[in-house]
Amino acid sequence: MIKGLPMKRGFNNIFKIYYSLIKLDTLETFEAGTRVTPELLVEQGYIRNLNQPVKIVGDGELTKALTVVAAKFTRSAQAKIEAAKGTVEESPAR
């Protein structure tokens, strides 16, 4: 039976949360003082839909003060946003 269905092996965690990842380079495209929300990211076309929560990762540099709202932040992303005089707001994952 196993040899006939090799693609069915293993364990799939049905409770795993998959995040939409956004880099700091992407946030650099917004104007200073903007409140960046998941809805704005969908509107601008950076993420496809709001089914997955947004996670901000620290790739790149940020030079503008932004208010960023997301479900999670990496430590480096949070430090870089706050170093650019921006603020970080964590919203619960949907």
Secondary structure, DSSP 8 states (H G I E B T S, - for coil): -TTT-GGG-S---TT----EEEEHHHHTTS-TT-EE-HHHHHHHTSSS-SSS-EEEE--S---S--EEEESEE-HHHHHHHHHTT-EEEE----
